[in-house]
Amino acid sequence: MKKNIAIVMGGYSSEAEISLKSGQVVYEHLDKDKYNAYRVHILRDKWVHVDESGREHPVNMEDFTTTVNGYKTRFDFVFNAIHGHPGEDGTLLAYFDLIGLPHSSSHFYQMAVAFNKRDCLSLLKPYGIHCAVSVYLNQGQEIDEDGIVDKVGLPCFVKPNRAGSSFGISKVYRKKDLRSALDRAFEEDSQVLIESFLDGTEVSVGVITYEKKVKVLPITEIVSENDFFDYQAKYMGESQEITPARISEKQKENIEREAEKIYRAMQLKGLSRMDFILVGDIPYFIELNMVPGLTAESILPKQAAEAGISLEELFGSAIEG
């Protein structure tokens, strides 16, 4: 019997539109011989199943079922394609755990930690993972501009602590521009991370559970046409994403080792993508994406293709574990 798969997409953050595109890719590539795929839009004002004709059918929040033409559908599994809140930060997954519905992501606690850049870095440093020098601020906290610059130096990056797709990120060259960069970041989140600039090669690597084993995918080199890998570079073609990356064998081995160490140390499962800056042969960890983009422009699907894994196989493995 085919499994009923709810592909949840959308969410409550600035990444909602990107998530809808990712979810649609999953919907189009699930093996129709094995699965009945359902698009479920999780939005601030509604939870709905969107059928093939575009009609919307409410989702019952008590048991996560949907009723179409008097017939109630219960889902066997949830494929999480929500970037940001409430899918990537673990909130929705805790709900699924409560009602006993299995899903494609890691445990909600691991998701919450991974989504919080500050907490993720704090967890990984004892494992010997190299990271940039950083400062954390909460909204409303007194800002010591001199102290920040003395610690992280210039240029530096100002980032929302809990956001993705480069929303709210600024690269700051002058101390006088720090305040406006913080204001921009605080528009996305009440917590901000300020990191030192690392002069090196930016790379991204997918780590997934594939056929029940941890697999590190081919590494991608990021060459942005802009000052850094911002939203336009990620989604509007203003970058080169070179897979496999043009790096030495030693650099490749170092990145693969660190990426797998992070995945295992955090006891992750499912799909993930990790970003590093290579300074010489040393990879510095930047951030962890636990619901990586799955659109045609996204990095992880390209890495999977380089590894000989089709989207149908990639998504099917995420469901089967």
Stockholm file with secondary structure:
# STOCKHOLM 1.0

chainA/1-321         MKKNIAIVMGGYSSEAEISLKSGQVVYEHLDKDKYNAYRVHILRDKWVHVDESGREHPVNMEDFTTTVNGYKTRFDFVFNAIHGHPGEDGTLLAYFDLIGLPHSSSHFYQMAVAFNKRDCLSLLKPYGIHCAVSVYLNQGQEIDEDGIVDKVGLPCFVKPNRAGSSFGISKVYRKKDLRSALDRAFEEDSQVLIESFLDGTEVSVGVITYEKKVKVLPITEIVSENDFFDYQAKYMGESQEITPARISEKQKENIEREAEKIYRAMQLKGLSRMDFILVGDIPYFIELNMVPGLTAESILPKQAAEAGISLEELFGSAIEG
#=GR chainA/1-321 SS CCEEEEEEEECSSTTHHHHHHHHHHHHHHSCTTTEEEEEEEEETTEEEEECTTSCEEEEETTTTEEEETTEEEECSEEEECCCSTTTTTSHHHHHHHHTTCCBSSCCHHHHHHHHSHHHHHHHHGGGTCCBCCEEEEETTSCCCHHHHHHHHCSSEEEEETTCCTTTTCEEECSGGGHHHHHHHHHTTCSEEEEEECCCSEEEEEEEEEETTEEEEEEEEEEEESSSSSCHHHHHSSCEEEESSCSCCHHHHHHHHHHHHHHHHHTTCCSEEEEEEEEETTEEEEEEEESSCCCSTTCHHHHHHHHTTCCHHHHHHHHHHC
#=GC SS_cons         CCEEEEEEEECSSTTHHHHHHHHHHHHHHSCTTTEEEEEEEEETTEEEEECTTSCEEEEETTTTEEEETTEEEECSEEEECCCSTTTTTSHHHHHHHHTTCCBSSCCHHHHHHHHSHHHHHHHHGGGTCCBCCEEEEETTSCCCHHHHHHHHCSSEEEEETTCCTTTTCEEECSGGGHHHHHHHHHTTCSEEEEEECCCSEEEEEEEEEETTEEEEEEEEEEEESSSSSCHHHHHSSCEEEESSCSCCHHHHHHHHHHHHHHHHHTTCCSEEEEEEEEETTEEEEEEEESSCCCSTTCHHHHHHHHTTCCHHHHHHHHHHC
//
